[in-house]
Amino acid sequence: MNRQAEATVAAMTKPVRVLLADDDPIVRQAVRAILEAAGGFAIVAEAEDGQVAADLVQKHSPDVLLLDLLMPRLPGLEALRALATATTGVRILLLCSTITNKQCWRPYNSEREAWCLRAK
């Protein structure tokens, strides 16, 4: 196998590095359990609010940030705005249990984030 093929195989077998950000510890535990059971994921850190999430993204450089929309200190959309200016390359998946029409807008013309509604 040549070096390029070896590098491709190595990249494909590396786990996806995930940062979990939700103010509800039960949600963080459940998502962690699901991802660990699925395999192929490594939880690099957890955050209980948006400010901690933004700080931990800078520190850990995860591949994916699972970010709750409604959190204390720095809500998810504000954290998203802060991260949009950073050059981290993190993909962001916004989680929310409740959302209004006013909140349901794509804040950036970017492929870095997606929405995921979660049931209470």
N, C-alpha and C positions, 0 to 999 in steps of 0.2 A: 504494500500500500504506500502511495506517495505521501509526502508531508501535508499537502493540501487536504487530501482525503482523511488523513489521521486527525488533522485539526478540525475538520467538519464533524467527524465521528465524536471527537472529544467534546465539542460544543453541544452536540445533540444529547450527550449523556450527562451533561452537567445539570444539576437541579435548577429550577427557576427560583431565584431568590426573592422572597416575598416579605414585605413589611405590612403588618396588620394594624390598622388605626380605627378604633371604635371605642367609644366611652363605656360601652357595656362589656364587662369582663366575660360574661357568659357567651356573648356573641364571638368575642375573640377566641375563647376556648373552643367553641363549636367549629369555627372556621379552621382553626389550627388542626383540630382532630380530623376534619374532612380532608384537608390538604395532605396531612401526614399519612392518612389511610390510602389516599389516591397514589401517593408516591410521585417522585419527580419534582417535589417542592422542598425548599429549605426556608423555614421561617427565620429571618435574620434579626427581627426586632418586633416589638409591639408598642403601640402608643395609645394613650387614653384621651388625647386631645390633639387638635390640629397643629398647635405649635410644636409639641413634642414630635409629631409625625414629620413636620417639615425639617426639624433639626436632625432626626434620625435618618431621613433620606440622604441628607448631606453626609452624615457619618458613615452609613452602611452601603450606599449606592445600590439599592435593591433593583431587580429587574421589573418588579411589579409592586405597586402600592395599592392595597385595598383600603379605601378611605371612606369612612362614614360621613355622610353629608351634614348631619346635625350633631355637633359635638361642642363641648364647652371651650372656653378660652379663645380658640381660633377655629370657627366652623369649617367644615369641609371645603366649601367654595372659596373661602378666604385662603385656606391652606393651598388649594389648587392654584389660586392666583399667585401666591408666593412661589410655588414650585414652577409655574409656567415660565418665570424669568430665569430660573436656574437651568444650567445645562447638564442635568443629571442623566437624561435619557430614560428616566423611569416611565413605565406605562402605568396609567392610573385607572383604576376601576372604582367608581363612586358607588357606595352602598347607601341605601336609605330605606327606612320603613314607612315613612310618610313623606309625601312631596306634594306641593301645590303646583298649579299651572304656572304661577309666576316663577317658581324655582326650577321648573322643568324646561330649561333652555341650555343649549350647548354654549358654555361660557367662552370657549375659544375655538377658532377654526383649526383644530388640531386632531391628529389621530392618536394622541397620547392618553385620552380618557374615554371611558364608556360608562354607562349607567347600569345599575343592577338593583332592582327593587327587592327587598327582603321582607318577609312577613314577620309580624310581631309575634 
